[in-house]
Amino acid sequence: MIKGGREMDKDLVSLFDQYYEEHNFFGAGLVKKSDKIIFARAYGLAHKGFKVSNHINTMFDTASVTKLFTAVAILQLVDKEKIKLDDRIRDIIDLADTKIPTDVTIAHLLTHTSGIADDADEEEGESYEDLFISKPNYSIRNCADFIPQFAYKEPKFKAGTNVSYNNCAFVLLGLVIEEVTHENYRNYVVQNIFNTCGMQNTSFTSKDDGDAPVAEGYAAITNENNEVVWRKNIYSFPPIGTSDGGAYTTVGDLDIFMRALVDGKLLSREMTKEIMKPHSKIEQKFEWGKIINGYGFHFIYNNEGNLIRMSKEGSNAGVAAMFAYYPEIDATCIILANQTCNVWELHWKAEQLILTTK
């Protein structure tokens, strides 16, 4: 059930083993400092019915981690002088008769400060799965298909005055990419990010692709007997990834992506610096510190004002993902799960081990 053979950090092995044995963790984890792999293992099943095991190269749904690819694609177009960060979204794509305000810029969309309505406001407790009770999820396959679900709702606040996580902001960014490049969003990202990095185990695979070598997703639900049972997530969100989420990849390919980004293989020197720092004036404060949004990434600081990590997480029914980079020690910590599990708690505990290990 557990795949991975090289000698690794024993504390990390013990931690991940515990979450597999006691907390339903199915998936893969990778911790890497520079070119040294500290931990790399896979757990559980990619397919429960046929008892197919997960492996370290199994491709998992990344949910919103996909937004990082969208952010890089947008900054590539800035590099090429096709767009500017202060361009207004309505000057680029046709949003006539919608409620998208005229002052919303690309920078607002990248930093979750646009104030536009989301299709499901999960911060307000709305369920993303509920969107597909009356509308089939398979009817949404491209960026434009999302427009009726959010663009005619009233904005939450004036652009730039507040921060609220927004999936559909990245739908609009996907439409920008399509408008400017005259290519389908997925094709552009495959050619200009996945292929450029050498991410050979990454794709926009559809759930109805019978030959797709990917892990199925399993969501935990409670039945009438108050027992936890597992349900496939095939009806819980659109069947193929777009600019707000849903690309499939491996923990290793995400590490390749991050290191290509840091090394300047995807963006100019100037844009590389920009994506590696926060860009919002609005801070989200917590007991332990604060979060400041950047272009796709969230920057996590402690109470002393020191950067802990830059990261992006993703979550859907039966999907959990945590992707973190620690610039000071050039380390990645990546967890991808295909079953309901608190990977954020797992990541936090792994992070404590990473930051205290010499």
C-alpha positions as CSV (number, residue, x, y, z in Angstrom):
1,M,0.0,0.0,0.0
2,I,2.9,2.3,0.7
3,K,5.3,3.0,-2.2
4,G,8.8,4.4,-1.9
5,G,12.1,2.8,-1.5
6,R,15.0,5.3,-0.8
7,E,16.2,6.2,2.7
8,M,14.2,9.2,3.9
9,D,13.6,11.4,6.9
10,K,12.2,9.0,9.5
11,D,10.0,11.6,11.2
12,L,8.3,12.5,7.9
13,V,7.8,8.8,7.1
14,S,6.2,8.3,10.5
15,L,4.0,11.3,10.1
16,F,2.6,10.3,6.7
17,D,2.3,6.7,7.8
18,Q,0.1,7.9,10.7
19,Y,-2.2,9.9,8.4
20,Y,-2.5,6.9,6.1
21,E,-3.3,4.6,8.9
22,E,-5.5,6.8,11.1
23,H,-6.8,9.7,8.9
24,N,-7.7,8.3,5.5
25,F,-4.8,9.8,3.6
26,F,-4.7,8.4,0.0
27,G,-2.3,10.3,-2.2
28,A,1.4,11.2,-2.4
29,G,3.8,13.5,-0.7
30,L,7.1,15.0,-1.6
31,V,9.6,17.1,0.4
32,K,12.7,18.3,-1.5
33,K,15.5,20.7,-0.6
34,S,17.3,22.0,-3.6
35,D,18.1,18.7,-5.5
36,K,17.9,16.4,-2.5
37,I,14.7,14.4,-1.9
38,I,13.9,14.3,1.8
39,F,10.7,12.4,1.5
40,A,8.7,10.9,-1.4
41,R,6.0,8.3,-0.9
42,A,2.6,7.3,-2.1
43,Y,-0.3,5.8,-0.1
44,G,-3.6,4.1,-0.6
45,L,-5.5,3.4,-3.8
46,A,-5.9,5.2,-7.1
47,H,-9.0,3.0,-7.8
48,K,-10.8,1.4,-4.9
49,G,-12.9,-1.0,-6.9
50,F,-9.9,-2.8,-8.6
51,K,-7.5,-2.1,-5.7
52,V,-5.0,-0.2,-7.9
53,S,-2.4,1.4,-5.7
54,N,-1.2,5.0,-5.8
55,H,2.4,5.5,-6.9
56,I,4.8,8.4,-6.6
57,N,4.1,9.2,-10.3
58,T,0.4,8.8,-10.1
59,M,-1.4,11.9,-11.5
60,F,-3.8,13.6,-9.0
61,D,-6.4,16.3,-9.5
62,T,-4.9,19.5,-8.2
63,A,-8.1,21.6,-7.8
64,S,-7.1,25.2,-7.3
65,V,-3.4,24.7,-7.5
66,T,-4.1,25.0,-11.2
67,K,-4.5,28.7,-10.7
68,L,-0.7,29.0,-10.5
69,F,-0.5,27.9,-14.1
70,T,-3.0,30.5,-15.0
71,A,-1.1,33.2,-13.2
72,V,2.1,32.3,-14.9
73,A,0.4,32.3,-18.3
74,I,-1.0,35.8,-17.6
75,L,2.5,37.1,-16.7
76,Q,4.0,35.5,-19.8
77,L,1.5,37.6,-21.8
78,V,2.6,40.7,-19.8
79,D,6.2,39.8,-20.7
80,K,5.2,39.7,-24.3
81,E,3.5,43.1,-24.0
82,K,0.2,41.6,-25.1
83,I,-1.5,42.9,-21.9
84,K,-0.7,45.0,-18.8
85,L,-1.5,44.2,-15.2
86,D,-3.6,47.4,-14.9
87,D,-5.6,46.6,-18.0
88,R,-9.3,46.5,-17.3
89,I,-11.0,43.1,-17.9
90,R,-13.9,44.6,-19.7
91,D,-11.6,46.3,-22.2
92,I,-10.2,42.8,-23.2
93,I,-13.2,40.5,-23.2
94,D,-16.9,41.1,-24.0
95,L,-18.8,41.3,-20.7
96,A,-21.7,43.4,-22.0
97,D,-24.8,43.3,-19.8
98,T,-23.0,41.5,-17.0
99,K,-22.4,42.9,-13.4
100,I,-18.6,42.8,-13.7
101,P,-17.6,46.4,-12.8
102,T,-15.7,48.5,-15.3
103,D,-12.8,49.2,-12.9
104,V,-11.8,45.5,-12.3
105,T,-8.2,45.0,-13.6
106,I,-6.1,41.9,-14.2
107,A,-4.1,42.6,-11.1
108,H,-7.3,42.6,-9.0
109,L,-8.3,39.2,-10.4
110,L,-4.9,37.7,-9.7
111,T,-4.9,38.9,-6.1
112,H,-8.5,38.1,-5.2
113,T,-9.3,41.7,-4.7
114,S,-11.7,42.2,-7.6
115,G,-14.9,42.1,-5.5
116,I,-16.8,40.2,-8.2
117,A,-19.3,37.6,-7.3
118,D,-18.2,33.9,-7.4
119,D,-20.3,31.0,-8.7
120,A,-20.2,29.5,-5.2
121,D,-19.0,31.7,-2.4
122,E,-17.4,29.1,-0.2
123,E,-16.2,31.7,2.3
124,E,-19.9,32.4,2.9
125,G,-20.7,28.7,3.3
126,E,-22.1,28.0,-0.2
127,S,-21.5,24.6,-1.6
128,Y,-19.8,24.2,-5.0
129,E,-21.4,20.8,-5.4
130,D,-24.9,22.3,-5.1
131,L,-24.3,24.2,-8.4
132,F,-24.8,20.9,-10.2
133,I,-28.1,19.8,-8.6
134,S,-30.1,21.4,-11.4
135,K,-27.4,21.8,-14.0
136,P,-25.3,18.9,-15.2
137,N,-21.6,19.3,-14.4
138,Y,-20.6,17.9,-17.8
139,S,-22.2,21.0,-19.5
140,I,-19.2,23.0,-18.3
141,R,-16.0,22.2,-20.2
142,N,-14.6,25.6,-21.2
143,C,-13.9,28.9,-19.5
144,A,-16.9,30.6,-21.3
145,D,-19.3,28.0,-19.9
146,F,-18.9,29.5,-16.4
147,I,-20.1,33.0,-17.3
148,P,-23.8,32.4,-16.5
149,Q,-23.0,31.1,-13.1
150,F,-21.4,34.3,-11.7
151,A,-21.2,37.3,-14.1
152,Y,-24.8,38.4,-13.5
153,K,-24.6,38.5,-9.7
154,E,-24.0,41.8,-7.8
155,P,-20.3,42.4,-6.8
156,K,-19.4,41.9,-3.1
157,F,-17.3,45.0,-2.8
158,K,-15.5,47.7,-4.9
159,A,-12.4,46.4,-6.6
160,G,-9.2,46.9,-4.5
161,T,-11.0,47.7,-1.2
162,N,-11.1,44.2,0.3
163,V,-10.0,40.6,-0.3
164,S,-12.1,37.5,-0.9
165,Y,-11.0,34.3,-2.5
166,N,-12.6,34.0,-5.9
167,N,-12.6,31.1,-8.3
168,C,-14.3,32.9,-11.1
169,A,-11.7,35.6,-11.1
170,F,-9.4,33.0,-12.7
171,V,-12.1,32.0,-15.1
172,L,-12.0,35.6,-16.4
173,L,-8.2,35.3,-16.6
174,G,-8.5,32.2,-18.7
175,L,-10.8,34.1,-21.1
176,V,-8.1,36.8,-21.3
177,I,-5.5,34.2,-22.3
178,E,-7.9,32.8,-25.0
179,E,-8.8,36.3,-26.3
180,V,-5.2,37.5,-26.5
181,T,-3.6,34.2,-27.8
182,H,-6.5,33.0,-30.0
183,E,-5.9,29.6,-28.4
184,N,-7.9,27.4,-26.1
185,Y,-6.7,28.0,-22.5
186,R,-5.6,24.3,-22.0
187,N,-3.6,24.3,-25.2
188,Y,-1.8,27.4,-24.3
189,V,-0.8,26.2,-20.9
190,V,0.3,22.7,-22.1
191,Q,2.5,24.3,-24.8
192,N,3.9,27.2,-22.8
193,I,4.1,25.8,-19.3
194,F,3.9,22.0,-19.1
195,N,6.1,21.3,-22.2
196,T,8.5,24.2,-21.4
197,C,9.1,22.8,-17.9
198,G,9.3,19.2,-19.0
199,M,6.2,18.2,-16.9
200,Q,5.7,14.9,-18.6
201,N,3.1,13.6,-16.1
202,T,0.8,16.6,-16.2
203,S,-2.3,17.2,-18.3
204,F,-5.9,18.5,-18.5
205,T,-7.5,15.0,-18.4
206,S,-11.2,14.6,-18.5
207,K,-13.0,12.4,-16.0
208,D,-14.8,10.7,-18.8
209,D,-11.5,9.8,-20.6
210,G,-11.5,6.0,-20.3
211,D,-7.7,5.8,-20.8
212,A,-6.7,8.4,-18.4
213,P,-3.9,7.2,-16.0
214,V,-5.1,9.2,-13.0
215,A,-6.3,8.6,-9.5
216,E,-10.0,8.7,-9.0
217,G,-11.4,11.0,-6.3
218,Y,-13.4,9.7,-3.3
219,A,-15.4,12.0,-1.0
220,A,-16.4,11.1,2.5
221,I,-20.1,11.2,3.2
222,T,-22.2,10.1,6.2
223,N,-25.0,7.7,5.5
224,E,-28.3,7.2,7.3
225,N,-26.6,4.9,9.9
226,N,-24.1,7.7,10.7
227,E,-21.3,5.7,9.0
228,V,-18.7,7.3,6.8
229,V,-18.9,5.9,3.3
230,W,-16.9,6.8,0.1
231,R,-18.5,8.3,-3.0
232,K,-16.8,9.0,-6.3
233,N,-16.6,12.7,-7.1
234,I,-17.6,12.4,-10.7
235,Y,-20.7,14.6,-10.3
236,S,-19.2,17.2,-7.9
237,F,-17.5,19.6,-10.3
238,P,-16.8,20.0,-14.1
239,P,-15.3,17.0,-15.8
240,I,-12.2,18.7,-17.1
241,G,-9.9,21.4,-15.8
242,T,-10.0,25.0,-16.8
243,S,-8.2,28.2,-15.6
244,D,-9.6,28.1,-12.1
245,G,-8.7,24.4,-11.3
246,G,-8.6,20.8,-12.3
247,A,-5.3,20.0,-14.0
248,Y,-3.9,16.6,-13.1
249,T,-0.2,16.3,-12.1
250,T,2.2,14.5,-9.9
251,V,4.1,15.7,-6.8
252,G,7.3,15.5,-8.8
253,D,6.0,17.6,-11.7
254,L,4.9,20.3,-9.3
255,D,8.4,20.4,-7.9
256,I,9.7,20.7,-11.5
257,F,7.3,23.5,-12.1
258,M,8.4,25.5,-9.0
259,R,12.1,25.1,-9.8
260,A,11.6,26.1,-13.4
261,L,9.8,29.2,-12.1
262,V,12.5,30.1,-9.6
263,D,15.2,29.5,-12.3
264,G,13.6,32.0,-14.7
265,K,12.6,29.4,-17.3
266,L,9.0,30.5,-17.5
267,L,9.1,34.3,-17.1
268,S,11.5,37.2,-17.6
269,R,13.7,38.2,-14.7
270,E,11.4,41.0,-13.9
271,M,8.2,38.9,-13.9
272,T,9.9,36.2,-12.0
273,K,10.6,38.7,-9.2
274,E,7.0,39.8,-9.3
275,I,5.4,36.4,-8.9
276,M,7.8,35.6,-6.0
277,K,6.4,38.4,-3.8
278,P,3.0,39.6,-2.5
279,H,1.1,42.3,-4.3
280,S,-2.0,43.1,-2.2
281,K,-2.1,46.0,0.3
282,I,-4.7,44.1,2.2
283,E,-3.5,41.7,4.9
284,Q,-5.5,38.8,6.3
285,K,-4.5,38.6,10.0
286,F,-4.6,35.6,12.3
287,E,-3.3,34.7,15.8
288,W,-0.2,33.1,14.3
289,G,0.6,35.7,11.7
290,K,-0.8,37.0,8.4
291,I,-1.5,36.1,4.7
292,I,-0.9,38.5,1.9
293,N,-1.9,37.6,-1.7
294,G,0.4,37.7,-4.6
295,Y,-0.1,36.7,-8.3
296,G,-1.6,33.3,-7.7
297,F,0.5,32.5,-4.6
298,H,-0.4,33.3,-1.0
299,F,2.4,34.5,1.2
300,I,2.4,33.3,4.8
301,Y,4.1,35.4,7.5
302,N,4.6,34.8,11.2
303,N,4.0,37.4,13.9
304,E,7.6,38.6,13.6
305,G,6.9,39.5,10.0
306,N,9.1,36.7,8.6
307,L,8.0,34.9,5.5
308,I,7.3,31.3,6.3
309,R,6.3,30.1,2.9
310,M,4.6,30.9,-0.4
311,S,1.9,28.4,-1.2
312,K,-1.3,27.4,-3.0
313,E,-3.8,24.9,-1.8
314,G,-6.7,23.2,-3.6
315,S,-9.9,21.5,-2.4
316,N,-12.9,19.8,-3.9
317,A,-15.0,16.8,-3.0
318,G,-12.5,14.0,-2.9
319,V,-9.6,16.2,-3.8
320,A,-7.1,17.9,-1.4
321,A,-3.8,19.6,-2.4
322,M,-1.2,21.6,-0.7
323,F,1.8,23.1,-2.6
324,A,4.4,25.1,-0.7
325,Y,7.8,26.6,-1.4
326,Y,10.2,27.9,1.2
327,P,12.5,30.4,-0.5
328,E,15.0,30.7,2.3
329,I,15.9,27.0,2.2
330,D,14.9,26.4,-1.4
331,A,12.5,23.6,-0.3
332,T,9.2,22.3,-1.6
333,C,6.5,20.4,0.4
334,I,3.8,19.0,-1.8
335,I,0.9,16.8,-0.8
336,L,-1.8,15.6,-3.3
337,A,-4.7,13.5,-2.1
338,N,-7.5,11.7,-3.9
339,Q,-9.6,11.1,-0.8
340,T,-11.2,13.4,1.8
341,C,-8.4,14.1,4.3
342,N,-7.1,17.0,6.3
343,V,-4.0,17.5,4.3
344,W,-3.6,21.0,5.7
345,E,-3.1,19.6,9.2
346,L,-0.7,17.0,7.7
347,H,1.2,19.7,5.8
348,W,1.4,22.0,8.9
349,K,3.0,19.1,10.9
350,A,5.3,18.3,8.0
351,E,6.3,21.9,7.8
352,Q,7.4,22.0,11.5
353,L,9.7,19.1,10.8
354,I,11.1,20.7,7.6
355,L,11.8,24.1,9.3
356,T,13.5,22.5,12.3
357,T,15.6,20.1,10.4
358,K,19.1,21.2,9.5
